[in-house]
């Protein structure tokens, strides 16, 4: 099951390669049709011929062990057959586009690729989230012994120990994709770390500002309330209504103070949000400028 899970990861990498090429078509550029053809060929020659049959053997054993899974297994086997046909259709579309790489063929190819990517990912998600856990739960050691005897070992021409010559270009494309992902992750970490270091001081400054604003407002309210009660005490009033009136006035004063303190804090937070976001936006803008591909300008066009 770990082996099948790893093959799903390999297939996901290939679908990502395919998705990148589709994005190029949507952007109006010419995709690498040879790489796309290599992806389709691998899916046809290995995934459809080796990966799915191994799953089929396991799924049939699951249906034998538990009748309640028979309908589910039948549906999975049908999906495998449908995937094989989709792969063949994708290869036909690629051959046609390689012969006539016009916009119409490219658009049709993009649609076929998107459908293939979506259905394959959906199928693998179902297997990973529901089918594989059920297989591990239901099948016994005796079942696995029979399965292993029935499965024919196959050599992976792309992700095995030796990459076959015909898949060298595709292997390099996958390696480049992994390197780009690693670079993006590392740069994102650096961007976030650098900005966070700058923001430590900013956060401390604005935290102190918030504390000062709140203290100032409530200090004013305390003094005002103290003055009101002090005057009442000095007047030596025996009227209960005077005390009730002063208490109500102080409560309203406290409410006004609370409202003003919230306004002060809101203004400070708005300033803080802008200043905290600035290091991230600036660094990301610089990073995107660094990694953006240079635009090739024709000198004659530039002169004109």
RADA-V665159 format. One record per residue. RES is the residue in three letters. PSI is psi in radians with two decimals (NA if undefined). Layout:
res:RES psi:PSI
res:RES psi:PSI
This chain:
res:UNK psi:-0.61
res:UNK psi:-0.68
res:UNK psi:-0.76
res:UNK psi:-0.67
res:UNK psi:-0.74
res:UNK psi:-0.67
res:UNK psi:-0.59
res:UNK psi:-0.70
res:UNK psi:-0.69
res:UNK psi:-0.77
res:UNK psi:-0.63
res:UNK psi:-0.69
res:UNK psi:-0.73
res:UNK psi:-0.68
res:UNK psi:-0.58
res:UNK psi:-0.67
res:UNK psi:-0.79
res:UNK psi:-0.73
res:UNK psi:-0.68
res:UNK psi:-0.72
res:UNK psi:-0.62
res:UNK psi:-0.70
res:UNK psi:-0.62
res:UNK psi:-0.70
res:UNK psi:-0.80
res:UNK psi:-0.50
res:UNK psi:-0.03
res:UNK psi:0.18
res:UNK psi:2.89
res:UNK psi:2.14
res:UNK psi:2.98
res:UNK psi:1.58
res:UNK psi:-0.50
res:UNK psi:-0.74
res:UNK psi:-0.73
res:UNK psi:-0.70
res:UNK psi:-0.64
res:UNK psi:-0.71
res:UNK psi:-0.86
res:UNK psi:-0.68
res:UNK psi:-0.73
res:UNK psi:-0.77
res:UNK psi:-0.61
res:UNK psi:-0.75
res:UNK psi:-0.40
res:UNK psi:-0.98
res:UNK psi:-0.82
res:UNK psi:-0.52
res:UNK psi:-0.49
res:UNK psi:-0.86
res:UNK psi:-0.95
res:UNK psi:-0.73
res:UNK psi:-0.64
res:UNK psi:-0.75
res:UNK psi:-0.70
res:UNK psi:-0.74
res:UNK psi:-0.77
res:UNK psi:-0.75
res:UNK psi:-0.66
res:UNK psi:-0.65
res:UNK psi:-0.62
res:UNK psi:-0.73
res:UNK psi:-0.63
res:UNK psi:-0.67
res:UNK psi:-0.59
res:UNK psi:1.93
res:UNK psi:-0.46
res:UNK psi:-0.25
res:UNK psi:0.05
res:UNK psi:-0.81
res:UNK psi:-0.71
res:UNK psi:-0.74
res:UNK psi:-0.76
res:UNK psi:-0.75
res:UNK psi:-0.69
res:UNK psi:-0.73
res:UNK psi:-0.69
res:UNK psi:-0.70
res:UNK psi:-0.65
res:UNK psi:-0.75
res:UNK psi:-0.74
res:UNK psi:-0.66
res:UNK psi:-0.72
res:UNK psi:-0.76
res:UNK psi:-0.66
res:UNK psi:-0.66
res:UNK psi:-0.77
res:UNK psi:-0.71
res:UNK psi:-0.66
res:UNK psi:-0.73
res:UNK psi:-0.71
res:UNK psi:-0.76
res:UNK psi:-0.66
res:UNK psi:-0.75
res:UNK psi:-0.73
res:UNK psi:-0.73
res:UNK psi:-0.61
res:UNK psi:-0.61
res:UNK psi:-0.68
res:UNK psi:1.46
res:UNK psi:0.93
res:UNK psi:2.94
res:UNK psi:-0.64
res:UNK psi:-0.78
res:UNK psi:-0.64
res:UNK psi:-0.71
res:UNK psi:-0.78
res:UNK psi:-0.67
res:UNK psi:-0.74
res:UNK psi:-0.76
res:UNK psi:-0.73
res:UNK psi:-0.68
res:UNK psi:-0.76
res:UNK psi:-0.72
res:UNK psi:-0.74
res:UNK psi:-0.77
res:UNK psi:-0.80
res:UNK psi:-0.83
res:UNK psi:-0.66
res:UNK psi:-0.78
res:UNK psi:-0.74
res:UNK psi:-0.73
res:UNK psi:-0.79
res:UNK psi:-0.66
res:UNK psi:-0.73
res:UNK psi:-0.79
res:UNK psi:-0.79
res:UNK psi:-0.69
res:UNK psi:-0.53
res:UNK psi:-0.80
res:UNK psi:-0.87
res:UNK psi:-0.82
res:UNK psi:-0.64
res:UNK psi:-0.69
res:UNK psi:-0.83
res:UNK psi:-0.52
res:UNK psi:-0.65
res:UNK psi:-0.76
res:UNK psi:2.55
res:UNK psi:3.02
res:UNK psi:-0.67
res:UNK psi:-0.69
res:UNK psi:-0.76
res:UNK psi:-0.61
res:UNK psi:-0.73
res:UNK psi:-0.70
res:UNK psi:-0.79
res:UNK psi:-0.65
res:UNK psi:-0.51
res:UNK psi:-0.52
res:UNK psi:2.28
res:UNK psi:2.13
res:UNK psi:2.45
res:UNK psi:2.63
res:UNK psi:2.17
res:UNK psi:2.06
res:UNK psi:-0.17
res:UNK psi:-0.83
res:UNK psi:0.18
res:UNK psi:-2.94
res:UNK psi:-0.59
res:UNK psi:2.21
res:UNK psi:2.11
res:UNK psi:2.61
res:UNK psi:-0.65
res:UNK psi:-0.26
res:UNK psi:0.22
res:UNK psi:-0.76
res:UNK psi:-0.72
res:UNK psi:-0.66
res:UNK psi:-0.74
res:UNK psi:-0.63
res:UNK psi:-0.71
res:UNK psi:-0.75
res:UNK psi:-0.75
res:UNK psi:-0.69
res:UNK psi:-0.75
res:UNK psi:-0.72
res:UNK psi:-0.71
res:UNK psi:-0.71
res:UNK psi:-0.71
res:UNK psi:-0.73
res:UNK psi:-0.78
res:UNK psi:-0.71
res:UNK psi:-0.78
res:UNK psi:-0.77
res:UNK psi:-0.68
res:UNK psi:-0.69
res:UNK psi:-0.76
res:UNK psi:-0.73
res:UNK psi:-0.83
res:UNK psi:-0.72
res:UNK psi:-0.82
res:UNK psi:-0.78
res:UNK psi:-0.69
res:UNK psi:-0.69
res:UNK psi:-0.74
res:UNK psi:-0.64
res:UNK psi:-0.23
res:UNK psi:-0.82
res:UNK psi:-0.69
res:UNK psi:-0.81
res:UNK psi:-0.73
res:UNK psi:-0.76
res:UNK psi:-0.84
res:UNK psi:-0.50
res:UNK psi:-0.74
res:UNK psi:-0.67
res:UNK psi:-0.72
res:UNK psi:-0.78
res:UNK psi:-0.73
res:UNK psi:-0.74
res:UNK psi:-0.77
res:UNK psi:-0.79
res:UNK psi:-0.72
res:UNK psi:-0.83
res:UNK psi:-0.79
res:UNK psi:-0.44
res:UNK psi:-0.71
res:UNK psi:-0.74
res:UNK psi:-0.71
res:UNK psi:-0.79
res:UNK psi:-0.76
res:UNK psi:-0.77
res:UNK psi:-0.70
res:UNK psi:-0.71
res:UNK psi:-0.75
res:UNK psi:-0.77
res:UNK psi:-0.58
res:UNK psi:-0.72
res:UNK psi:-0.72
res:UNK psi:-0.70
res:UNK psi:-0.73
res:UNK psi:-0.58
res:UNK psi:-0.27
res:UNK psi:0.79
res:UNK psi:2.44
res:UNK psi:0.11
res:UNK psi:2.06
res:UNK psi:-0.60
res:UNK psi:-0.59
res:UNK psi:-0.75
res:UNK psi:-0.70
res:UNK psi:-0.73
res:UNK psi:-0.77
res:UNK psi:-0.72
res:UNK psi:-0.75
res:UNK psi:-0.76
res:UNK psi:-0.74
res:UNK psi:-0.69
res:UNK psi:-0.77
res:UNK psi:-0.65
res:UNK psi:-0.70
res:UNK psi:-0.69
res:UNK psi:-0.78
res:UNK psi:-0.71
res:UNK psi:-0.74
res:UNK psi:-0.74
res:UNK psi:-0.78
res:UNK psi:-0.65
res:UNK psi:-0.71
res:UNK psi:-0.70
res:UNK psi:-0.74
res:UNK psi:-0.79
res:UNK psi:-0.71
res:UNK psi:-0.77
res:UNK psi:-0.72
res:UNK psi:-0.73
res:UNK psi:-0.64
res:UNK psi:-0.75
res:UNK psi:-0.73
res:UNK psi:-0.72
res:UNK psi:-0.77
res:UNK psi:-0.78
res:UNK psi:-0.60
res:UNK psi:-0.65
res:UNK psi:-0.47
res:UNK psi:-0.82
res:UNK psi:-0.63
res:UNK psi:-0.85
res:UNK psi:-0.70
res:UNK psi:-0.82
res:UNK psi:-0.70
res:UNK psi:-0.66
res:UNK psi:-0.74
res:UNK psi:-0.75
res:UNK psi:-0.79
res:UNK psi:-0.60
res:UNK psi:-0.63
res:UNK psi:-0.74
res:UNK psi:-0.18
res:UNK psi:2.35
res:UNK psi:2.36
res:UNK psi:2.51
res:UNK psi:2.18
res:UNK psi:2.04
res:UNK psi:2.20
res:UNK psi:2.22
res:UNK psi:-0.66
res:UNK psi:-0.74
res:UNK psi:-0.69
res:UNK psi:-0.71
res:UNK psi:-0.72
res:UNK psi:NA
